[in-house]
Amino acid sequence: MKADNKTEAEVMAVLNRMSDAYARRDMNGLLALCVSEPDLVMYGTGADEKRIGLAGVQAQAERDWSQTESASLQFGWRSVSAAGSVAWVATDTSFNIKAGGQEMSLPARITAVLERRGDQWLIAQMHFSFPSAGQSEGESFPT
């Protein structure tokens, strides 16, 4: 169900705060946007990037930050839906990094599930991916 304008704005505000905290390397700010339950899940783009709970999210952010001089996210197209106290979002994203002195902008995709707790939305699940470089437009699988 398509979220109403207020819910969409609130959900995107959480993602924008997450992006800001990530770019500023503000661990407390980043973790405060997530549920604190042990079933919090975050998938990253790497084969080993399945992070569970706040400690897992923290470990991933620390690893990302140790391998970059800067990193930020910029959101493009998005779809935000909601039912009751749960919202889900899909968004095209530019993942902008500087690593080893080289700046890169990588097209990425993010999906997330958020839960409304009191007057705030918190991230309960998040998935980051990069479109397959070996897959041409119109093809369902990389060649």
C-alpha positions as a LaTeX table, in Angstrom:
\begin{tabular}{lrrr}
\hline
Residue & $x$ (\AA) & $y$ (\AA) & $z$ (\AA) \\
\hline
Met1 & 0.00 & 0.00 & 0.00 \\
Lys2 & 1.43 & 3.32 & $-1.05$ \\
Ala3 & 2.33 & 5.39 & 2.00 \\
Asp4 & 0.61 & 8.71 & 2.51 \\
Asn5 & 2.71 & 11.85 & 2.04 \\
Lys6 & 3.36 & 12.28 & 5.78 \\
Thr7 & 4.58 & 8.70 & 6.23 \\
Glu8 & 6.74 & 8.88 & 3.10 \\
Ala9 & 8.35 & 12.10 & 4.34 \\
Glu10 & 9.00 & 10.59 & 7.79 \\
Val11 & 10.52 & 7.39 & 6.35 \\
Met12 & 12.75 & 9.31 & 3.94 \\
Ala13 & 13.79 & 11.60 & 6.81 \\
Val14 & 15.11 & 8.50 & 8.61 \\
Leu15 & 17.08 & 7.43 & 5.52 \\
Asn16 & 18.44 & 10.96 & 5.13 \\
Arg17 & 19.51 & 11.00 & 8.80 \\
Met18 & 21.13 & 7.59 & 8.26 \\
Ser19 & 22.98 & 8.94 & 5.22 \\
Asp20 & 24.09 & 12.01 & 7.17 \\
Ala21 & 25.30 & 9.97 & 10.16 \\
Tyr22 & 27.13 & 7.57 & 7.84 \\
Ala23 & 28.85 & 10.43 & 5.99 \\
Arg24 & 29.84 & 12.13 & 9.27 \\
Arg25 & 30.99 & 8.76 & 10.68 \\
Asp26 & 28.66 & 9.28 & 13.63 \\
Met27 & 28.24 & 5.78 & 15.06 \\
Asn28 & 25.86 & 6.79 & 17.83 \\
Gly29 & 23.66 & 8.67 & 15.37 \\
Leu30 & 23.67 & 5.72 & 12.97 \\
Leu31 & 22.78 & 3.11 & 15.58 \\
Ala32 & 20.06 & 5.31 & 17.12 \\
Leu33 & 18.10 & 4.94 & 13.86 \\
Cys34 & 17.85 & 1.16 & 14.22 \\
Val35 & 15.77 & $-1.15$ & 16.39 \\
Ser36 & 17.82 & $-2.62$ & 19.22 \\
Glu37 & 16.45 & $-6.16$ & 18.89 \\
Pro38 & 18.81 & $-9.03$ & 18.09 \\
Asp39 & 16.91 & $-9.77$ & 14.85 \\
Leu40 & 17.93 & $-6.48$ & 13.20 \\
Val41 & 19.38 & $-7.54$ & 9.84 \\
Met42 & 21.52 & $-5.62$ & 7.38 \\
Tyr43 & 22.83 & $-7.10$ & 4.14 \\
Gly44 & 25.67 & $-5.29$ & 2.40 \\
Thr45 & 27.11 & $-5.70$ & $-1.07$ \\
Gly46 & 29.96 & $-8.03$ & $-0.13$ \\
Ala47 & 29.63 & $-11.82$ & 0.05 \\
Asp48 & 30.40 & $-11.73$ & 3.78 \\
Glu49 & 28.25 & $-8.71$ & 4.63 \\
Lys50 & 25.35 & $-10.19$ & 6.59 \\
Arg51 & 25.14 & $-8.19$ & 9.80 \\
Ile52 & 22.88 & $-9.13$ & 12.70 \\
Gly53 & 21.98 & $-6.80$ & 15.57 \\
Leu54 & 23.43 & $-3.44$ & 16.47 \\
Ala55 & 26.91 & $-4.93$ & 16.97 \\
Gly56 & 26.82 & $-6.24$ & 13.40 \\
Val57 & 25.75 & $-2.88$ & 11.98 \\
Gln58 & 28.51 & $-1.20$ & 13.98 \\
Ala59 & 31.11 & $-3.69$ & 12.74 \\
Gln60 & 30.09 & $-3.06$ & 9.12 \\
Ala61 & 30.20 & 0.73 & 9.45 \\
Glu62 & 33.61 & 0.55 & 11.15 \\
Arg63 & 34.91 & $-1.66$ & 8.34 \\
Asp64 & 33.49 & 0.66 & 5.66 \\
Trp65 & 34.99 & 3.72 & 7.32 \\
Ser66 & 38.40 & 2.06 & 7.77 \\
Gln67 & 38.55 & 1.44 & 4.01 \\
Thr68 & 37.45 & 4.90 & 2.82 \\
Glu69 & 38.42 & 8.51 & 3.29 \\
Ser70 & 34.79 & 9.54 & 2.78 \\
Ala71 & 31.50 & 7.86 & 1.94 \\
Ser72 & 28.00 & 9.18 & 1.40 \\
Leu73 & 24.65 & 8.17 & $-0.06$ \\
Gln74 & 22.39 & 10.18 & $-2.33$ \\
Phe75 & 18.84 & 8.93 & $-2.89$ \\
Gly76 & 17.01 & 9.08 & $-6.21$ \\
Trp77 & 13.84 & 7.30 & $-7.29$ \\
Arg78 & 11.97 & 5.74 & $-4.40$ \\
Ser79 & 8.86 & 3.79 & $-3.51$ \\
Val80 & 7.55 & 3.98 & 0.06 \\
Ser81 & 4.68 & 1.80 & 1.26 \\
Ala82 & 3.18 & 1.24 & 4.70 \\
Ala83 & 0.59 & $-0.70$ & 6.66 \\
Gly84 & $-0.02$ & 0.17 & 10.29 \\
Ser85 & 3.25 & 0.51 & 12.16 \\
Val86 & 5.42 & $-1.00$ & 9.38 \\
Ala87 & 6.84 & 0.77 & 6.32 \\
Trp88 & 9.04 & $-0.48$ & 3.53 \\
Val89 & 11.08 & 1.46 & 1.04 \\
Ala90 & 13.04 & 0.78 & $-2.14$ \\
Thr91 & 15.32 & 3.47 & $-3.53$ \\
Asp92 & 17.90 & 3.94 & $-6.24$ \\
Thr93 & 21.00 & 5.38 & $-4.65$ \\
Ser94 & 24.35 & 6.83 & $-5.59$ \\
Phe95 & 27.04 & 5.53 & $-3.24$ \\
Asn96 & 29.80 & 8.14 & $-3.34$ \\
Ile97 & 33.14 & 7.13 & $-1.91$ \\
Lys98 & 36.73 & 8.23 & $-1.80$ \\
Ala99 & 39.14 & 5.35 & $-1.26$ \\
Gly100 & 42.86 & 5.23 & $-1.87$ \\
Gly101 & 42.67 & 8.84 & $-3.07$ \\
Gln102 & 40.21 & 7.90 & $-5.84$ \\
Glu103 & 36.65 & 9.23 & $-5.91$ \\
Met104 & 33.89 & 6.96 & $-7.22$ \\
Ser105 & 30.13 & 7.17 & $-7.58$ \\
Leu106 & 28.57 & 3.73 & $-7.68$ \\
Pro107 & 24.94 & 3.11 & $-8.60$ \\
Ala108 & 23.29 & 1.18 & $-5.78$ \\
Arg109 & 19.93 & $-0.04$ & $-4.60$ \\
Ile110 & 18.58 & $-0.04$ & $-1.08$ \\
Thr111 & 15.53 & $-1.70$ & 0.40 \\
Ala112 & 14.55 & $-1.27$ & 4.03 \\
Val113 & 11.82 & $-2.17$ & 6.48 \\
Leu114 & 11.05 & 0.32 & 9.25 \\
Glu115 & 8.85 & 0.01 & 12.32 \\
Arg116 & 7.06 & 2.91 & 13.98 \\
Arg117 & 7.77 & 2.96 & 17.69 \\
Gly118 & 5.98 & 5.75 & 19.49 \\
Asp119 & 6.61 & 8.87 & 17.45 \\
Gln120 & 9.61 & 7.62 & 15.47 \\
Trp121 & 10.40 & 5.21 & 12.65 \\
Leu122 & 13.33 & 2.82 & 13.21 \\
Ile123 & 15.16 & 0.61 & 10.73 \\
Ala124 & 14.50 & $-3.10$ & 11.35 \\
Gln125 & 16.00 & $-4.49$ & 8.14 \\
Met126 & 18.12 & $-3.06$ & 5.33 \\
His127 & 19.64 & $-4.43$ & 2.13 \\
Phe128 & 22.24 & $-2.73$ & $-0.08$ \\
Ser129 & 23.13 & $-4.01$ & $-3.56$ \\
Phe130 & 24.93 & $-2.98$ & $-6.72$ \\
Pro131 & 23.38 & $-3.77$ & $-10.11$ \\
Ser132 & 25.31 & $-6.60$ & $-11.79$ \\
Ala133 & 28.06 & $-5.16$ & $-13.96$ \\
Gly134 & 28.09 & $-8.24$ & $-16.20$ \\
Gln135 & 24.39 & $-8.12$ & $-16.99$ \\
Ser136 & 23.24 & $-6.21$ & $-20.06$ \\
Glu137 & 19.93 & $-4.38$ & $-20.20$ \\
Gly138 & 17.15 & $-6.79$ & $-21.19$ \\
Glu139 & 19.01 & $-9.82$ & $-19.82$ \\
Ser140 & 17.83 & $-11.60$ & $-16.69$ \\
Phe141 & 21.25 & $-13.05$ & $-15.81$ \\
Pro142 & 24.89 & $-11.96$ & $-16.12$ \\
Thr143 & 26.76 & $-13.35$ & $-19.12$ \\
\hline
\end{tabular}
